[in-house]
Every structure is written in C-alpha cells, then in structure tokens.
Amino acid sequence: MRSTGTADEAWYDDDAGPVARPYTMTGGRTSPAHGQFDLISLVVARRTGTPPTPLFPEQARIVELCHHPVSVAEVGAELDLPLGTVRVLLGDLLAAGLIETHDPPMLSDLPTEDLLEAILVGLRDL
C-alpha cells in the first residue's frame, strides 16, 4: 500500500483506485429509484435519440453494451463496478427511457419436477 501526503490521507491506497467514484456516480444512493434489477434480469437499450441529460461514461457504456440483451450481472462484470452501483445507474437509465428490462420467469412459471419426470419417462419410452 502506498499512501500519499499526511497521516490524514493515509486511508488512500494508490492500488485501490478512485474509491469515491461509485459514490459520486450514484449521488450517494444505494438502491435504484426506478425498477428492480435481479442479477439475471435482461437489459436492452431502447432505440431513442439524445438522452435528456448528459450521461456518466459508465452509463453511456451500459447503453452501448445493451444493444443486445445483457443480464445485470454481465453489465456489472463488464464495467467492473459493484452491483449496487450498477443497479442505481440502470434505474436512472430506465427512468430516462434509454433502456428496458425483461424480468426472468417466475419460479412458479417453471415446469414442476413431476412434469419433467413424466417427459423424461415419455422420451425413454420412444
């Protein structure tokens, strides 16, 4: 760890990078103001014109990444940002109409184990 300056600045680690950047990007928010984003929710950029406000570089990168459906987890991995920060940025983009989300299927919508076993038995009988 390399610290610079006085003892008051010893908390800064050059190898860690800019520790205040995610906090700055989200305005201190820890949860999105709009939308809910599961790790497997798909995000897709909408084909719209100019955004209503200037975007952070990370938000512009999200819109660029999402020209095809991408999961929230993939967006976080690609940007190398904490998922909480990614969710807040996605919420802002959703509110601005620049992205849309597609939720994963509900567990209740998935086939039951009994149905899958019946299908497997039917396939084996062929």
C-alpha positions in Angstrom: 0.0 0.0 0.0 1.4 3.4 -1.0 -0.1 6.3 0.8 0.5 9.9 -0.1 0.6 13.0 2.0 -0.1 13.3 5.7 -1.5 10.8 8.1 -5.0 12.2 7.4 -4.6 11.0 3.8 -3.3 7.5 4.8 -6.7 5.9 4.0 -6.0 6.3 0.3 -4.4 3.3 -1.4 -3.0 4.0 -4.9 -3.5 0.4 -5.9 -7.2 0.5 -5.0 -8.0 3.3 -7.4 -10.6 6.0 -7.0 -12.7 4.9 -4.1 -15.2 7.7 -4.2 -16.2 7.3 -7.9 -19.1 4.9 -7.4 -20.5 7.0 -4.6 -20.2 10.1 -6.9 -21.9 8.3 -9.8 -24.9 7.4 -7.7 -25.1 10.6 -5.7 -24.8 8.6 -2.6 -27.8 6.4 -3.4 -27.6 2.7 -2.6 -30.7 1.5 -4.3 -32.3 2.4 -7.7 -35.1 5.0 -7.7 -36.8 3.2 -10.6 -37.2 -0.5 -11.3 -36.0 -3.7 -9.6 -33.0 -5.5 -11.1 -32.4 -9.2 -10.4 -28.9 -10.5 -11.3 -30.5 -12.4 -14.2 -32.8 -9.6 -15.4 -32.1 -8.7 -19.0 -31.4 -5.2 -20.0 -31.8 -3.9 -23.6 -31.1 -0.4 -24.9 -34.1 1.4 -26.5 -33.6 3.0 -29.9 -34.1 6.6 -28.9 -32.4 9.9 -29.7 -30.3 12.0 -27.4 -30.5 11.4 -23.7 -32.3 14.2 -21.7 -29.3 14.8 -19.5 -25.6 14.1 -20.0 -24.6 10.6 -19.1 -21.7 9.4 -17.0 -19.2 7.5 -19.1 -20.4 4.3 -17.3 -24.0 5.0 -18.3 -23.0 5.5 -21.9 -21.1 2.3 -21.8 -24.2 0.5 -20.4 -26.3 1.8 -23.2 -23.6 0.7 -25.7 -23.4 -2.8 -24.1 -27.2 -3.3 -24.2 -27.7 -3.1 -27.9 -28.4 -6.8 -27.4 -30.0 -8.3 -24.2 -27.5 -8.4 -21.4 -28.0 -9.6 -17.8 -27.5 -7.2 -14.9 -24.7 -9.4 -13.7 -22.9 -9.2 -17.1 -23.2 -5.4 -17.0 -21.6 -5.3 -13.6 -18.8 -7.6 -14.7 -18.1 -5.7 -17.9 -17.9 -2.3 -16.1 -16.1 -3.8 -13.1 -18.4 -1.9 -10.7 -20.3 -3.0 -7.6 -23.7 -4.4 -8.4 -25.4 -1.8 -6.2 -23.8 0.9 -8.2 -24.9 -0.8 -11.5 -28.4 -1.1 -10.3 -28.6 2.6 -9.4 -27.2 3.5 -12.8 -29.7 1.2 -14.5 -32.6 2.7 -12.6 -31.6 6.2 -13.8 -31.3 4.9 -17.4 -34.7 3.2 -17.1 -36.3 6.5 -15.8 -34.8 8.3 -18.7 -36.3 5.8 -21.2 -32.9 4.7 -22.5 -33.2 1.1 -21.5 -35.9 -1.5 -20.9 -35.8 -4.6 -18.7 -37.1 -8.1 -19.1 -37.5 -10.0 -15.9 -36.6 -13.6 -15.6 -39.5 -16.1 -15.5 -41.1 -16.6 -12.1 -40.3 -19.9 -10.4 -44.0 -20.6 -10.3 -44.0 -20.4 -14.1 -41.3 -23.1 -14.5 -42.4 -26.7 -15.0 -42.7 -28.9 -11.9 -40.3 -31.7 -11.2 -43.2 -34.2 -11.7 -43.8 -32.8 -15.2 -40.1 -33.0 -16.1 -40.0 -36.6 -14.9 -43.1 -37.5 -16.9 -41.5 -36.0 -20.0 -38.3 -38.0 -19.4 -40.3 -41.2 -19.0 -42.1 -40.5 -22.2 -38.8 -39.8 -24.1 -37.3 -43.1 -22.8 -40.4 -45.0 -24.0 -39.8 -43.8 -27.5 
